[in-house]
């Protein structure tokens, strides 16, 4: 997403219309329940998890359900036009003549999107041209910041698609062979998911200052237990409480609850339907960026065993009614900038092509990318890139 629209390698404009009143329990619960439909999760019984004592105190996704890890392919380095085996972008966009002058070894080192163009026989390199000139280092206007990239798309793809594990060789219409490595396919998938078919969020990103509109704490607490632990569905948070947005996938958590406590006079006045409260502290286990070359190998086992995860701590108070259900929640301030600024949920296909008016790449076909990934995800005679 370009700097003038939002702030970081972030989410698309979809969030702008979905949470104008985020932070209120009823609103955030509505948006979360809307995400269950495109996640194939039943809504039946979800509100029973407003009882903070229901569900496991700690959890981490097993390898089967864990997202895979990838890199955000920073745009100042070319984005998906980066020739990552050499850690550089092409500088200029190839054409058919310049491509034909490349040696076989040089062709193997092309960027993910250059290989994509060759596969489809697009020797004008139109897909690459868009990445370089509209999202990458040849973009006009404000200077590209080092945090701009595809972190939102890679987090989505890591949840929605099988993990690429093996090199895939294809022959293009001209009879040329093209080899895609797993990291190539993860990059293309991340770009395709820069915009998504289905999206919902709770809370909204801070524009100025810190933690301006965090998710409703009671709903966030419910999502951890019902969405992640019970239904094994990872979700994504912005882990920066300021104006920058850092997308990380929530893979696990540990929660500690206090005993139920009496309300203060001020709290009784603020929450007239509450009769008691409980303090919750948590540690999230989240998946952020990994090195591109590290992502070129299977990662789900390392995600599941925690070796690729980082932690994020937080606290809030939940206010309970006579039935023991949270009717409201209040976050406690974090000491630093790391925390939960907002959370979001993804479903369906990558839809970057459909948002060319917002900078999406009109030449990036999700179906082509998914087909390559499905082939790469299953054992064959292909070998993992060394």
C-alpha positions in Angstrom: 0.0 0.0 0.0 1.4 3.4 -0.9 2.5 5.8 1.8 -0.2 8.3 1.0 -3.0 5.8 1.7 -1.9 4.1 4.9 1.3 3.7 6.6 3.3 0.5 6.1 3.4 -2.7 4.3 0.0 -2.9 5.4 -3.5 -3.6 4.7 -5.6 -2.5 2.0 -8.3 0.0 2.1 -10.8 -2.7 3.1 -10.2 -1.9 6.7 -11.4 1.7 6.4 -15.1 0.8 5.9 -15.3 -2.2 8.3 -14.7 -0.7 11.7 -15.8 2.9 12.1 -17.0 2.1 15.6 -14.5 -0.6 16.5 -13.7 -1.1 20.1 -17.3 -1.4 21.3 -18.1 -5.0 22.2 -21.2 -5.4 20.1 -19.6 -4.0 17.0 -16.4 -6.0 17.3 -18.3 -9.1 18.0 -20.4 -8.5 14.9 -17.3 -8.1 12.7 -15.6 -11.2 14.2 -18.8 -13.3 13.7 -18.9 -12.1 10.1 -15.4 -13.5 9.6 -16.5 -16.9 10.8 -18.7 -17.3 7.7 -15.7 -17.1 5.3 -13.6 -19.1 7.7 -16.1 -22.0 7.7 -16.4 -21.8 11.5 -19.8 -22.2 13.1 -21.2 -19.2 15.0 -23.1 -21.5 17.3 -21.8 -21.2 20.8 -19.3 -18.4 20.1 -20.9 -16.0 22.6 -20.5 -18.5 25.4 -16.7 -17.7 25.2 -17.5 -14.3 26.5 -17.0 -16.2 29.8 -13.2 -15.7 30.2 -12.8 -18.9 32.2 -14.0 -21.1 29.3 -11.4 -22.5 27.0 -7.7 -23.4 27.5 -5.3 -21.2 29.4 -2.6 -21.7 26.8 -2.4 -23.0 23.3 -0.2 -23.2 20.2 -1.1 -24.4 16.7 0.2 -27.8 15.7 2.2 -28.1 12.4 -0.9 -29.2 10.5 -2.7 -25.9 11.2 0.3 -23.6 11.5 0.9 -20.9 8.9 4.1 -21.0 6.9 6.7 -18.3 7.3 7.9 -15.9 4.6 9.6 -12.6 4.0 7.8 -9.3 3.2 10.0 -8.6 0.1 10.6 -4.8 0.8 9.6 -2.6 -2.0 12.8 -0.4 -1.9 14.7 -3.6 -2.8 12.3 -4.3 -5.7 9.5 -6.1 -3.9 8.7 -9.3 -5.8 11.0 -8.0 -8.6 14.0 -8.5 -6.2 16.5 -11.1 -7.5 16.8 -12.5 -4.0 19.6 -15.0 -4.7 21.8 -12.0 -5.4 20.0 -9.5 -3.1 19.4 -6.9 -5.8 16.7 -5.7 -8.1 17.1 -5.5 -11.9 17.4 -1.7 -12.0 15.6 -1.6 -15.3 12.7 -3.7 -16.6 13.7 -6.5 -19.0 12.4 -6.7 -22.6 12.5 -9.6 -25.0 15.9 -8.6 -26.5 17.6 -8.1 -23.1 16.1 -11.3 -21.8 17.4 -13.4 -24.7 20.9 -12.2 -24.0 20.8 -13.7 -20.5 22.7 -16.9 -19.9 20.8 -19.9 -18.6 22.5 -19.3 -15.2 21.3 -15.7 -15.2 17.8 -16.7 -16.0 17.7 -19.0 -13.0 18.5 -16.0 -10.8 15.6 -13.8 -12.1 13.1 -12.4 -9.6 9.8 -14.2 -8.8 7.8 -11.8 -11.0 10.3 -11.9 -13.9 9.9 -15.7 -13.9 6.2 -15.3 -13.8 6.3 -13.1 -16.9 8.5 -15.6 -18.7 6.2 -18.5 -17.7 3.2 -16.7 -19.3 5.2 -15.7 -22.4 4.9 -12.0 -21.5 8.2 -10.9 -22.9 7.3 -7.2 -22.5 7.5 -8.0 -18.8 4.3 -6.1 -18.0 3.9 -7.7 -14.6 7.4 -6.8 -13.6 7.0 -3.3 -15.0 4.0 -2.7 -12.7 5.9 -3.9 -9.6 8.9 -1.8 -10.4 7.1 1.4 -11.4 4.0 1.4 -9.2 5.1 -0.3 -6.0 8.9 -0.7 -6.3 12.1 1.3 -6.6 11.1 3.2 -9.8 7.9 4.5 -8.2 7.5 8.3 -8.5 6.6 10.5 -5.5 7.4 10.0 -1.9 10.5 8.0 -1.0 9.9 4.3 -0.3 10.4 3.5 3.4 12.3 0.4 4.4 9.2 -1.1 6.1 7.0 -1.0 2.9 6.5 -4.4 1.4 4.1 -7.4 1.3 3.9 -8.3 5.0 0.1 -8.3 5.0 -0.1 -10.4 1.9 2.5 -12.9 3.1 0.7 -13.3 6.4 -2.5 -14.0 4.5 -1.0 -16.4 2.1 0.7 -18.3 4.9 -2.7 -18.9 6.5 -4.7 -19.6 3.3 -2.3 -21.6 1.0 -0.3 -24.8 1.3 3.4 -24.2 1.9 5.6 -24.3 -1.2 8.4 -26.8 -0.5 9.8 -28.1 -3.7 11.2 -26.4 -6.9 8.6 -26.4 -9.7 9.7 -26.6 -13.4 7.3 -25.4 -16.1 7.5 -24.9 -19.8 6.2 -21.7 -21.3 4.4 -21.2 -24.7 7.7 -20.7 -26.4 9.1 -23.9 -25.1 11.4 -22.3 -22.5 11.7 -24.0 -19.1 11.2 -21.9 -16.0 12.0 -23.0 -12.5 10.3 -21.5 -9.4 11.8 -22.0 -6.0 9.6 -22.1 -2.9 10.6 -18.5 -1.9 9.6 -17.3 -5.4 6.2 -18.8 -4.9 5.8 -17.4 -1.4 6.6 -13.9 -2.8 4.1 -14.2 -5.6 1.4 -15.5 -3.2 2.1 -12.6 -0.9 1.7 -10.1 -3.7 -1.6 -11.7 -4.8 -2.9 -11.5 -1.3 -1.9 -7.8 -0.9 -5.7 -7.4 -1.4 -8.0 -10.2 -0.3 -11.4 -11.6 -1.4 -12.7 -11.7 2.2 -11.7 -9.5 5.1 -12.9 -8.4 8.6 -11.2 -6.6 11.4 -11.7 -5.6 15.0 -10.1 -2.3 16.2 -8.5 0.0 13.7 -5.0 1.4 13.1 -3.6 4.3 15.0 -3.1 7.4 12.8 -1.4 9.6 15.4 -0.3 8.8 18.9 -0.6 5.3 20.3 -3.3 2.6 20.7 -6.1 4.9 19.6 -8.7 2.3 18.8 -7.6 -1.2 20.0 -10.0 -4.2 19.6 -12.5 -4.6 22.3 -10.6 -6.5 24.9 -13.5 -8.9 25.6 -13.8 -9.8 22.0 -10.1 -10.2 21.5 -10.0 -12.5 24.5 -12.8 -14.6 22.9 -11.0 -14.8 19.6 -7.9 -16.3 21.3 -9.9 -19.1 22.8 -12.7 -19.7 20.3 -11.0 -18.8 17.0 -7.4 -19.9 17.7 -7.6 -22.7 20.3 -10.9 -24.3 19.6 -11.1 -23.9 15.8 -7.4 -23.8 15.0 -7.7 -20.6 12.9 -4.8 -18.2 13.1 -5.4 -14.5 12.7 -3.3 -11.4 12.2 -2.5 -8.4 14.4 -0.8 -5.1 14.0 1.8 -5.4 16.7 2.8 -1.7 16.7 0.8 0.6 18.8 1.8 3.7 16.9 1.3 4.8 13.3 3.5 2.1 11.8 1.7 -1.2 11.1 3.6 -4.5 11.6 1.6 -7.5 10.6 2.2 -10.7 12.6 0.2 -13.9 12.7 -1.0 -15.1 16.1 0.0 -18.7 16.5 -0.3 -19.3 20.2 -0.9 -17.7 23.6 -0.7 -18.1 27.4 -3.3 -16.4 29.6 -3.3 -15.8 33.3 -6.5 -14.7 35.1 -6.9 -13.2 38.5 -9.7 -14.2 40.9 -12.9 -12.3 40.4 -12.8 -8.9 42.0 -15.3 -6.4 43.3 -15.9 -3.2 41.2 -14.9 0.2 42.4 -17.6 2.9 42.6 -16.3 4.4 39.4 -16.5 1.1 37.6 -20.0 0.4 38.9 -21.1 3.7 37.4 -19.2 3.1 34.1 -20.5 -0.5 33.7 -23.9 -0.7 35.4 -24.6 -4.2 34.1 -21.4 -5.6 35.5 -21.2 -7.1 39.0 -17.5 -8.1 39.1 -14.3 -8.0 37.1 -11.3 -10.1 36.3 -7.8 -9.1 35.3 -6.2 -10.9 32.4 -2.5 -10.9 31.4 -1.3 -12.7 28.3 1.7 -13.6 26.2 1.0 -14.0 22.5 3.3 -16.1 20.3 3.4 -14.4 16.9 5.0 -15.1 13.5 6.6 -12.1 11.7 9.4 -12.0 9.1 12.0 -14.6 8.3 15.0 -14.3 6.0 14.2 -15.0 2.3 16.6 -17.8 2.0 15.3 -19.3 5.2 11.8 -19.2 3.8 13.0 -21.2 0.8 12.7 -24.3 2.9 9.8 -25.8 4.8 9.0 -23.7 7.9 5.7 -25.0 9.4 7.5 -27.4 11.8 9.6 -24.6 13.1 6.5 -22.4 13.5 4.8 -25.2 15.4 7.7 -25.8 17.8 8.1 -22.1 18.5 11.6 -21.5 17.1 10.4 -18.9 14.5 8.0 -17.2 16.9 8.4 -14.0 19.0 6.3 -12.9 22.0 4.1 -10.0 22.7 2.7 -9.2 26.2 -0.5 -7.4 27.2 -3.1 -6.9 29.9 -6.7 -6.0 30.2 -9.6 -6.0 32.6 -12.9 -7.7 31.7 -16.2 -6.7 33.4 -18.6 -9.5 34.0 -22.4 -9.7 34.3 -24.4 -12.0 36.6 -23.9 -14.9 34.1 -20.1 -14.5 34.3 -19.9 -13.2 30.7 -17.8 -10.2 29.8 -19.9 -7.2 28.8 -16.9 -4.9 28.3 -13.2 -4.8 28.5 -10.5 -2.2 29.1 -6.9 -2.5 28.0 -4.0 -1.5 30.2 -1.2 0.6 28.8 1.9 -1.2 27.5 5.3 0.3 28.4 6.6 0.3 24.8 5.2 0.5 21.3 4.7 -3.3 21.0 1.1 -4.4 21.6 -2.2 -5.2 19.9 -3.3 -2.1 17.8 -5.9 -4.0 15.9 -6.6 -7.5 14.6 -7.9 -8.8 11.3 -9.1 -12.0 9.6 -8.7 -13.2 6.0 -10.6 -15.6 3.7 -11.0 -16.5 0.1 -8.6 -15.9 -2.8 -5.9 -13.4 -3.4 -7.5 -10.4 -5.0 -4.6 -8.0 -5.8 -5.5 -8.0 -9.6 -9.0 -6.7 -8.8 -7.7 -3.5 -7.1 -5.6 -2.0 -9.9 -7.2 1.4 -9.0 -5.4 1.2 -5.7 -2.1 0.0 -7.0 -2.8 -3.7 -7.3 -1.1 -5.5 -10.2 -3.7 -6.2 -13.0 -1.5 -8.9 -14.5 -1.1 -11.0 -11.4 -3.3 -14.1 -11.8 -4.1 -15.8 -8.5 -5.1 -19.0 -10.2 -1.7 -19.4 -11.9 0.1 -18.8 -8.6 -2.1 -21.2 -6.6 -1.6 -23.9 -9.2 2.2 -23.6 -8.9 2.0 -23.6 -5.2 -0.1 -26.8 -5.1 2.5 -28.5 -7.2 5.3 -27.3 -5.0 3.6 -28.3 -1.8 3.5 -32.0 -2.5 6.5 -34.5 -2.7 7.7 -35.2 -6.2 11.0 -35.6 -8.0 11.6 -31.9 -7.5 14.4 -31.0 -5.1 14.4 -28.2 -2.6 16.8 -25.4 -3.8 20.2 -25.6 -2.2 
